[in-house]
Amino acid sequence: MENYKGNLYRLVIVNSTWLVRGMFNFIYPVFDGFTRQKILMTGDADSSDYKKDIVAKYFNVSKLEKKYGGTMADITTGNFFPPKI
């Protein structure tokens, strides 16, 4: 991990399932401390730690949809990816 440390600025994983969190906890010790500080994971976008710690600290709330803790209206129509099947 000595090479290319600066490529990842911040990784925020939101609404992760228990399986993803379990796999992440399994491989988390492999990362060095510098990389661990850059990774944030939360299981639910409605949790209080997500809204007050992650959103307020790292994001502009006016640019986030309400479903992610921001103030912008949720995108529900138009040609938006991923398509609803």
N, C-alpha and C positions, 0 to 999 in steps of 0.2 A: 503494500500500500504506500510505499514511499514515492512512487511515480504518479503523476496526474492527480494529486490531492485536490487541486483547485478546480476541477471540472464540475463538481457538484456544489451548488450554492446552498440549496435547501430542498429537502424531499419531504413533502407533507402528504400522508396517506389518510384519506377521510372515508368514513363508512366502510371500513374493512371488516371482513367476516372473521369469525373465530379461527377458521382454517388459515387465512393469511396471517393473522396475528401469531398463531402457533408456529407457522413456518418461519416467520420473522424472528421470533424469540429463539428459535433453534439456530439460526445463522448469525444473529446479532453479535455474539462473542467473537466472531471471526473478524469483524471490522475493527480498525484501530480507533482510539478515542477521538481523534480529529473528525473522522467520518461519522461516528456515533452522535456527535453533537449536532450534526446537520440533519438527522433523520427524526421526524415527528410522526407519530401514528395515533389515530383515534378511532374508536369503533363506531361512534355515533355522532352525527353532526348536531344533534340536539343536546349533547352533554354540556354541562357548564364549563368544564375544563377546556373544551374545544373553543367555545365562544369567547371566553375571557382571556385565555392564555395564547391560543394559536391565532385566531382571527385578528384580535386586536393588536397583537404584536407584529405579525408578519404580512398582513394584507390590508389593502385599502377597502374598507367595508362598502364604500359607494360603488365599487366595481364588482362586488360579489353578489350572486343571486341570493334571495331570501332563504332558500332551502339550504344554503351553505353558511348562513349566519350574517349575510350582508344586508344591504338596504335596497339593492337593485331588484326590479321585478323579475320573477322567474320566467325563463324562456319556455313557452309552451307551444308556439305555432311557428310555421315557416319551415324552410328546408334546413333542419338542424340535425347534426349527427350526435348520437346514434339514432337511427330511425326506429320508431315504435313498430314492433312486429306483432 
